[in-house]
């Protein structure tokens, strides 16, 4: 399990590095479709059966593609948005993602995890996501002047934004990868695990847009600090109630996920406030 989660992380890192050159070469729309096709392939590999090495490779491919999709989508959005509404729009974008994530988690209770049903569902929705992008008439952003990962430059532009996104990336990977395993080991059923996981995105739906709205009207760093403090409190409560009543953990995880995931959109908006448009696609 650890290697599978690590494969996802390694693929995500590769996606962060290589998506910029891909966008520069083929543009945002084609890059989106290429990365979506890779996600469909990763789902097909998972559906082939519980083969550890294949699953590690599939999760690495998924990590590469999903991180690339986030870069493409946010680059496209940030190019089109003025600073005055960026926080709210980025919050809506992320809420849409989280809502889909919650629905996916909820299906865990109804899907036979020993069959290929989950993979087929994933392939179907991935294919559907390509249709609006392939048919759009909206103008694409200009290709970035450069297409490489420059962490030092990103840090100079927005150290708060970089630190926030790095922190959320690590936290999300740990929780999404190991929370189901930990909950199962504590004796919770498949339906209980599905409830716990599907409840987490609800916190993001509750907190994401209000925090984005507030951040558009004050210093985003203050809002980031508040979200981080709330996540710390929820984390402490999760330790105290570990293995206890399911509904208590559902509420705690809901608050934690809402606070921690909000940091991502806020950090992205904060970084974009200071960056030129040519820097928004992994310059």
Buried (B, 14 or more C-beta within 10 A) or exposed (E): EEEBBBBBBBBBBBBBBBBBBBBBEBBBBBBBBBBBBBBBBBBBBBBEEEEEEEBBBBBBBBBBBBBBBBBBBBBBBBBEBEEEBBBBBBBBBBBEBBBEBBEBBBBBBEBEEEEBBBBBBBBEBBEEBBEEBEEEEEEBBEBBEBBEBBEEEBBEBBEBBBBBBEBBBEBBBEBBBBBBEBBEEBEBEBEBBBBBBBBBBBBBBBBBBBBBBBBBEEEBBEBBEBBBEBBEEBBEBBEEBEEEEBEEBBBBBBBBBBBBBBBBBBBBBBBBBEBEBBBBBBB
